[in-house]
Amino acid sequence: MRRRRAFWFWVFVGPFAAGLALFTYVPLLWSVGLSFFDAHNTVTPTDFVGLDNYTEMLKDSAFTGSLRTFLVFTAFIVPVTFALSLALALMVNRVRRAQAFFRSVFFLPAACSYVVAALIWKMSIFNGVRFGLANTLLGWFGTDPVAWLSTTRPPWYWLVIVTVRLWLQAGFYMILFLAGLQRIDPVLYEAAAVDGARPGWTVLRHITLPQLRATSVAVLLLLVINAFQAFDEFYNLLSDARGYPPYARPPLVYLYYTALGQGQNLGLGSAGAVILALIIAIVTVGQARWLKLGRSEEE
């Protein structure tokens, strides 16, 4: 019986484990190895340079600028997504009829491709000519068309980038919050009503939000990690036949052009990828410790 269970275990898990190792762990380790070599236009370099790639990357103003872009993007997208997804979850949780319908409607954008959504935002909604939906609405009020993706003062491109990411991911985090809300014991709300607590902000602050603490921490961690990994919407919104503009360039877009651009410096790009991975790990662990992830309320 044990052999039979082990056999069927590897039948189902084996292909997935092999694919994970071949397409994830092997490239990851190979990238770490490349970061210590001078790897121009090759994935099998021989010229060992030690930490030179890391030193050059940390001194590169374009790379540090991409990290600042990430900080700006995170400052926008994390709190807005958190608040919107929580608000949607609270509203859907109060619905007594057709709750499954509203849950599906709000979650549906999460199944959409980032590339497709970015192109819709770029070509139809925030088109730089007067035929875009946003400029058409502005025209009704007598306002001139706005070049949303090329105007840097004020930086209207942030509106486009943040709204497309918000539309794509708010429904997913709404589902997480909704699951947390449905696990709250109704007795707590009944006891609060008996004690005279007013429904609304008081109940939300003293009952709902504390009971959602674990879910809120998980959502914040996922939001920050996903912000670090932003690529598709930036690249498809801002790049064109002339290339990518110098502004709003997140780390992954910069590393893409470093490793696969004209120079194809795979060693330098790999070093940047390792630095970015370390930053994500440090920020995630620090955020988890600060928010006391995994600790009980007594601790």
C-alpha positions in Angstrom: 0.0 0.0 0.0 2.8 2.4 0.8 4.6 1.7 -2.5 1.4 2.2 -4.4 0.8 5.5 -2.7 4.3 6.6 -3.4 4.0 5.6 -7.0 0.8 7.6 -7.6 2.3 10.5 -5.6 5.2 10.8 -8.1 2.9 10.2 -11.0 0.9 13.3 -10.2 3.6 15.4 -8.6 6.6 14.3 -10.6 5.8 16.2 -13.9 5.1 19.4 -12.0 8.2 19.1 -9.8 10.3 18.4 -12.9 8.9 21.4 -14.7 9.4 23.6 -11.7 13.0 22.5 -11.4 13.7 22.8 -15.1 12.0 26.1 -15.8 12.4 27.9 -12.4 15.2 26.7 -10.2 17.8 25.9 -12.8 17.4 29.3 -14.6 17.5 30.9 -11.1 20.7 29.3 -10.1 22.2 29.9 -13.6 21.3 33.6 -13.3 23.1 33.8 -9.9 26.1 32.2 -11.6 26.1 34.6 -14.5 26.1 37.6 -12.1 29.7 36.8 -11.3 30.9 36.7 -14.9 31.4 39.1 -17.8 28.5 37.6 -19.9 28.0 39.8 -23.0 25.9 38.0 -25.6 26.4 34.6 -24.0 25.0 32.4 -21.3 28.2 30.3 -21.0 30.8 32.9 -20.0 34.4 32.2 -18.9 35.6 35.6 -17.7 35.1 35.7 -13.9 34.7 39.2 -12.6 33.6 38.6 -9.0 31.4 41.3 -7.5 32.2 43.9 -10.3 28.7 43.5 -11.8 27.1 44.2 -8.4 29.3 47.2 -7.8 28.5 48.6 -11.3 24.8 48.0 -10.9 24.6 49.8 -7.5 26.5 52.7 -8.9 24.2 52.9 -12.0 21.9 55.9 -11.6 19.4 54.4 -14.0 19.0 51.3 -11.7 18.7 53.3 -8.5 16.2 55.6 -10.4 14.2 52.5 -11.3 14.0 51.7 -7.6 12.6 55.1 -6.9 10.0 54.5 -9.6 9.0 51.4 -7.7 8.7 53.4 -4.5 6.4 55.9 -6.2 4.3 53.1 -7.7 4.0 51.3 -4.4 3.0 54.5 -2.6 0.1 54.8 -5.1 -1.0 51.3 -5.7 -0.7 49.6 -2.3 -3.0 51.8 -0.2 -5.5 52.4 -3.0 -5.8 48.7 -3.8 -6.0 47.8 -0.1 -8.8 50.3 0.6 -10.8 49.6 -2.6 -10.6 45.8 -2.2 -11.7 46.0 1.4 -14.6 48.4 0.5 -15.7 46.0 -2.2 -15.6 43.0 0.2 -17.6 44.9 2.8 -20.3 45.8 0.3 -20.5 42.3 -1.3 -20.6 40.7 2.2 -23.7 42.8 3.0 -25.5 41.7 -0.1 -28.2 39.1 0.6 -29.2 38.3 -2.9 -27.1 37.5 -5.9 -23.9 37.7 -3.9 -22.2 35.1 -6.1 -23.0 37.3 -9.1 -21.4 40.4 -7.7 -18.4 38.4 -6.4 -17.9 37.0 -9.9 -18.3 40.4 -11.6 -15.7 42.1 -9.4 -13.3 39.1 -9.6 -13.6 38.7 -13.4 -10.9 41.3 -14.3 -8.3 39.2 -12.4 -8.6 36.6 -15.2 -7.7 39.2 -17.8 -4.2 39.4 -19.3 -2.1 42.3 -18.2 -1.0 42.8 -21.7 -4.6 42.9 -23.1 -5.7 45.3 -20.3 -2.7 47.6 -20.9 -3.5 47.8 -24.6 -7.1 48.6 -24.0 -6.1 51.4 -21.6 -3.6 52.7 -24.0 -5.6 52.5 -27.3 -9.2 53.0 -26.2 -9.5 54.7 -22.8 -6.4 56.9 -22.4 -5.5 57.4 -26.0 -3.5 60.6 -26.6 -5.7 61.8 -29.4 -9.2 63.3 -28.9 -10.9 60.0 -29.8 -9.9 58.3 -26.6 -12.7 57.8 -24.0 -11.0 60.0 -21.4 -10.3 62.8 -23.8 -13.9 62.5 -25.2 -15.2 63.0 -21.7 -12.9 66.0 -21.1 -14.1 67.4 -24.5 -17.6 67.5 -23.2 -16.4 70.0 -20.6 -14.4 72.1 -23.1 -11.0 70.8 -22.0 -8.3 70.2 -24.5 -7.1 66.6 -25.1 -4.3 65.3 -22.8 -1.4 63.2 -24.0 -1.8 60.9 -21.0 1.3 58.7 -21.5 3.8 61.3 -22.7 3.0 64.2 -20.4 5.5 64.3 -17.5 4.5 67.7 -16.0 2.1 66.8 -14.4 2.8 63.1 -14.6 -0.5 61.9 -16.0 1.0 58.5 -16.9 0.7 57.5 -13.3 -3.1 57.8 -13.6 -3.0 55.3 -16.5 -0.6 52.9 -14.8 -2.3 52.9 -11.4 -5.9 52.5 -12.8 -5.1 49.6 -15.0 -3.4 47.7 -12.1 -6.2 48.7 -9.8 -8.8 47.3 -12.2 -6.9 44.1 -12.7 -6.1 43.1 -9.1 -8.7 44.7 -6.8 -11.2 41.8 -7.4 -8.6 39.2 -6.4 -7.8 40.9 -3.0 -11.6 41.5 -2.5 -12.0 37.7 -2.5 -9.3 37.4 0.2 -11.0 40.0 2.3 -14.4 38.4 1.7 -13.2 35.1 2.9 -11.8 36.7 6.0 -15.2 38.5 6.6 -17.1 35.3 6.4 -15.0 33.7 9.1 -15.9 36.4 11.6 -18.3 35.1 14.3 -21.6 36.9 14.0 -21.8 36.7 17.8 -19.3 39.5 18.0 -21.5 41.9 16.1 -24.5 40.9 18.2 -22.6 41.5 21.4 -21.5 44.9 20.1 -25.1 45.8 19.3 -26.1 44.8 22.8 -23.4 47.0 24.3 -24.7 49.9 22.2 -22.0 50.1 19.5 -23.2 52.0 16.5 -23.1 50.1 13.2 -20.6 51.7 10.8 -17.2 53.1 11.6 -17.2 52.0 15.3 -18.0 48.4 14.5 -15.6 48.4 11.6 -12.7 49.8 13.7 -13.1 47.7 16.9 -14.4 44.4 15.5 -14.1 44.0 11.7 -10.6 45.3 11.2 -9.0 43.5 14.2 -10.6 40.2 13.1 -9.2 40.8 9.6 -5.6 41.4 10.8 -4.2 38.2 9.4 -5.9 38.7 6.1 -4.8 42.3 5.9 -1.1 41.4 6.6 -1.2 38.8 3.8 -2.8 41.3 1.4 -0.2 43.9 2.2 2.7 41.5 1.6 1.2 40.3 -1.7 0.7 43.9 -2.8 4.2 45.0 -2.1 5.7 41.9 -3.8 3.5 42.3 -6.9 4.5 46.0 -7.1 8.2 44.9 -7.2 7.4 42.6 -10.0 5.5 45.1 -12.2 6.5 44.8 -15.8 3.7 44.1 -18.3 1.6 47.2 -17.8 4.6 49.5 -17.8 6.2 48.0 -20.8 3.0 47.8 -22.9 1.7 51.2 -21.9 4.8 53.3 -22.3 7.0 51.5 -24.9 6.6 52.2 -28.7 8.6 51.8 -31.9 11.1 54.3 -30.5 11.7 52.3 -27.4 10.9 53.0 -23.8 10.9 56.5 -22.4 13.4 57.5 -19.6 10.7 58.1 -17.0 8.5 55.5 -15.1 11.0 52.7 -15.7 10.6 50.1 -12.9 13.4 47.6 -12.1 12.2 44.8 -14.2 11.9 47.0 -17.3 15.4 48.3 -16.8 16.8 44.9 -16.3 15.0 43.7 -19.4 16.7 46.3 -21.5 20.0 45.7 -19.8 20.1 41.9 -20.4 18.2 41.7 -23.7 18.7 45.1 -25.2 21.4 46.3 -27.6 24.3 45.4 -25.3 22.8 42.1 -24.0 24.9 42.2 -20.8 23.5 39.1 -19.2 26.0 39.3 -16.3 25.0 42.8 -15.4 21.3 42.1 -15.7 21.7 38.9 -13.6 23.4 40.9 -10.9 20.5 43.4 -10.9 18.0 40.6 -10.7 19.8 39.1 -7.7 19.9 42.6 -6.0 16.2 43.0 -6.7 15.4 39.5 -5.3 17.4 40.3 -2.1 15.5 43.6 -1.7 12.2 41.8 -2.1 13.2 39.2 0.5 14.4 41.8 3.0 11.3 44.0 2.6 9.0 41.0 2.8 10.7 39.6 6.0 10.9 43.1 7.5 7.2 43.8 6.8 6.2 40.4 8.1 8.1 41.0 11.4 6.8 44.5 11.7 3.2 43.4 11.2 3.9 40.3 13.5 2.8 37.8 10.8 2.2 34.4 12.3 2.2 35.6 15.9 -0.8 35.2 18.2 -2.6 38.3 19.6 -1.1 37.6 23.1 2.4 37.9 21.7 
